[in-house]
Amino acid sequence: MWLQQLLPSPVHQNNAVLGLMQACFLFLEAQLSPEDCIGICQFAEFYSPELQQAAYRYLLHHFGLVAKTSDEFLALSLDQLLAIINQEGLNVQQDHVVVEAIMRWIAHAPSERHGQFSAFQSRRKI
């Protein structure tokens, strides 16, 4: 009987786990950087809509730096990259930032992506 009092009930365990998860999500949000915001956004898709939104906003706000420094950026699919560069909230001062990002993305896997530049021309003024 005394052992039951020491062990948390399943409800408390779930609340404790949820609290721990929330603390981890808040930590990840505070640590967002150009190098990891895409990965965190993709991870959070399954676990935390709030963290996913925060990471996506970070990506849009810091797009130029993310595109220049993130290896995760290079792993985006064509559809993912098109969705990002066509977002209204994309923070770029000049269109050449988008063009350079696209060229870096293509250069990462030129044999696979060479013919995909036309997809970008029809989606955004570049």
C-alpha positions as CSV (number, residue, x, y, z in Angstrom):
1,M,0.0,0.0,0.0
2,W,2.8,2.5,0.9
3,L,4.4,1.7,-2.5
4,Q,1.3,2.9,-4.3
5,Q,1.6,6.3,-2.5
6,L,5.2,6.6,-3.7
7,L,4.5,5.8,-7.3
8,P,2.7,8.4,-9.3
9,S,-0.6,7.3,-10.8
10,P,-0.8,6.9,-14.6
11,V,-2.6,10.3,-14.8
12,H,0.3,12.0,-12.9
13,Q,2.8,10.2,-15.1
14,N,1.0,11.4,-18.2
15,N,0.9,15.0,-16.8
16,A,4.6,14.7,-15.9
17,V,5.5,13.5,-19.4
18,L,3.4,16.2,-21.0
19,G,5.0,18.8,-18.8
20,L,8.5,17.6,-19.6
21,M,7.6,17.5,-23.3
22,Q,6.3,21.1,-23.1
23,A,9.5,22.2,-21.4
24,C,11.5,20.6,-24.1
25,F,9.5,22.3,-26.8
26,L,10.0,25.7,-25.1
27,F,13.7,25.0,-24.9
28,L,13.9,24.1,-28.6
29,E,11.9,27.2,-29.5
30,A,14.4,29.4,-27.5
31,Q,17.3,27.7,-29.3
32,L,16.1,28.1,-32.9
33,S,18.9,28.9,-35.3
34,P,19.4,29.1,-39.0
35,E,21.1,25.8,-39.0
36,D,18.3,23.8,-37.2
37,C,15.0,25.6,-37.7
38,I,14.0,23.4,-40.7
39,G,14.7,20.1,-38.8
40,I,12.9,21.4,-35.7
41,C,9.9,22.4,-37.9
42,Q,9.8,18.9,-39.4
43,F,10.2,17.2,-36.1
44,A,7.5,19.4,-34.5
45,E,5.0,18.5,-37.2
46,F,4.2,15.3,-35.3
47,Y,4.6,16.6,-31.7
48,S,3.8,20.3,-31.3
49,P,1.9,22.5,-33.7
50,E,3.0,25.6,-31.7
51,L,6.7,24.7,-32.0
52,Q,6.2,23.9,-35.7
53,Q,4.7,27.3,-36.3
54,A,7.4,29.1,-34.3
55,A,10.1,27.3,-36.3
56,Y,8.4,28.0,-39.6
57,R,8.0,31.7,-38.7
58,Y,11.7,31.7,-37.8
59,L,12.6,30.2,-41.2
60,L,10.5,32.8,-43.1
61,H,12.0,35.7,-41.1
62,H,15.6,34.5,-41.4
63,F,15.3,33.0,-44.9
64,G,18.4,34.5,-46.4
65,L,20.6,33.2,-43.5
66,V,18.9,29.8,-43.4
67,A,19.4,29.4,-47.2
68,K,23.1,30.3,-46.9
69,T,24.0,28.2,-43.9
70,S,21.6,25.4,-43.3
71,D,22.4,21.9,-44.6
72,E,18.7,21.1,-43.9
73,F,17.8,23.7,-46.5
74,L,19.6,21.6,-49.1
75,A,17.6,18.5,-48.2
76,L,14.2,20.2,-48.9
77,S,12.1,18.7,-51.6
78,L,11.1,20.8,-54.6
79,D,7.6,21.2,-53.2
80,Q,8.8,22.2,-49.8
81,L,11.1,24.9,-51.2
82,L,8.4,26.2,-53.5
83,A,6.0,26.5,-50.6
84,I,8.5,28.5,-48.6
85,I,9.5,30.9,-51.3
86,N,5.9,31.6,-52.2
87,Q,4.8,32.4,-48.6
88,E,3.5,36.0,-48.2
89,G,5.5,36.3,-45.0
90,L,8.9,35.5,-46.6
91,N,11.3,38.1,-45.3
92,V,13.7,39.0,-48.2
93,Q,14.7,42.5,-49.0
94,Q,15.8,41.7,-52.5
95,D,14.7,39.0,-54.9
96,H,18.4,38.0,-55.6
97,V,18.3,36.4,-52.1
98,V,15.7,34.0,-53.4
99,V,17.6,33.4,-56.6
100,E,20.8,32.6,-54.8
101,A,19.0,30.2,-52.4
102,I,17.5,28.4,-55.4
103,M,20.9,28.2,-57.1
104,R,22.5,26.8,-53.9
105,W,19.7,24.2,-53.6
106,I,20.1,23.1,-57.2
107,A,23.9,23.0,-57.0
108,H,23.7,20.6,-54.0
109,A,22.3,17.9,-56.3
110,P,22.7,19.2,-59.9
111,S,22.0,15.9,-61.7
112,E,18.7,15.6,-59.9
113,R,17.7,19.2,-59.8
114,H,19.1,20.7,-63.0
115,G,15.8,20.8,-64.8
116,Q,13.8,22.1,-61.9
117,F,14.7,25.8,-62.2
118,S,11.7,26.4,-64.5
119,A,9.4,25.4,-61.7
120,F,10.7,28.4,-59.7
121,Q,10.3,30.8,-62.6
122,S,6.6,30.1,-62.9
123,R,6.0,30.4,-59.2
124,R,7.7,33.7,-58.2
125,K,9.2,36.6,-60.0
126,I,12.9,35.9,-60.1
